[in-house]
Amino acid sequence: MKILFGGDICFSYMPRDYDTSGFSTVVKSLKPLFNKADYRIANLECVLYDGEPQPIKKSGPALMAKTDFVSFLQELKINCAALANNHLGDHGAEAIEATTALLDKKRIRWVGAGANKKKAYSSAVFIREGISVSVLSVCENEFGTAGENTPGSAGFDLYYLIRRIKEERTIYDHCVVMFHGGNEQDPFPSPEKVKLYRFLAENGASAIIAGHTHCPQGYEIYNNVPIVYSLGNFYFPLSDEKEGDPDSPWNHGYLAMLDFKPRSVELSIHPYCTEVHGEYVELLEGDRLDCFMMYLEKLCKPLGDMDKIKELFDVWCTMDGVKYAKHAAYSPEMLSEQGSVVKIKNLFSCEAHNELMKNLFNLCYNGGFEEAQAKQNIIKELQTIKLDEILGM
């Protein structure tokens, strides 16, 4: 059985009156690959809702697109939408219900959301020719996660997740965890993400497919378990008002094809690039594919050395951690004004932000900030993907 996994899909920055019939041209290059898969699943990063926007109090944008954009999923015959992400709850329970109802109507399965936490941790199951695969979709605890009696996404809970993996493995041949988390724009996973995904592999997960970073990260085979640290954006066009950078990692990523056998899983990757404003998504071929693979090799190489991963995360903390640290201040207004607490709440409740802050403050306390800061070019050189320059053209 072959299942194709894609990264973040979001239409929120596209014009609301966009002619969605044009998606057939946008994804033309992808269709042969998608047709080779028995099933196709990707992360839907915005609610699909025709009502008036009702943004919740949160940090970051509140993403939403009209229901017509579901045709993008239909055009690629996507069978299942992963909904566990930090934007599902951006416009409240009504928009969540509208999105899942729309997917049901279009006969597109969904996973990673529900009327409460227990239901959000339900799996999507795929069965073909005697092989069964369960997929769980989980996200970090930013905003919009389900509570014991409130709807939302499947917020990460290690005990809960391990228990669910073990339950699924007693019934099905395989269990794949789709994890939405990590530090945005960082080309390397943090030490805690590496340890977490490997721990999931050690406790029954047949594969871990992660995303959220808006840039591709590396992958590895750990104890025969494929771990993709971030697929990158799949289709996340910028608005026409933003010029954008075609060489940005924002516009590059790769699809992960998992080929399931009764007792093993094989991974193949398929890189692509997206036009800044969404006019096309195309699979890379020839020299451009070779160049992206050279870039990806640089992202994969440190994964075999935890000391190197820690060193690279220290560098990242001097870049992005400083931006977040300015929110780490208490004010009495937080006790009575919900809106004033959202940014500092996100530093503590979101696992990636929390790790970022702890590591940054440890660098400041124990020494090492200046040493790490001096290595920022290691990261900055990877925050652009100029395929022609890699070729020496």
Protein Blocks (a to p, Z undefined) as FASTA:
>chain_A
ZZdddddddfklpcfklcfklmmmmmmmmmmmmmmpmbdcdddfbdcdfbdcdddddedj
dddddfklmmmmmmnopabdcfbdcklmmnojklmmmmmmmmmmnopacehiafbfklmm
pccdddeehiacddddddddfehiacfkbgcdddddfklmmmmmmmmmmmmmbdcdddde
djehiabdcfklmmmmmmmmmnopabdcdehjopacddddeehiacdfbgbjfblcddfk
lnbjakbmklgccdddddddfkbccdddddddddfklpaccddehjllmmmmmmmmmmmm
mmmpmklmmmmmmmmmmmmmmmmmmmmccdfklmmmmklmmmmmmmmmpmklmmmmmmmm
mmmmnoojlmmmmmmmmmmmmmcccfklmnoZZ
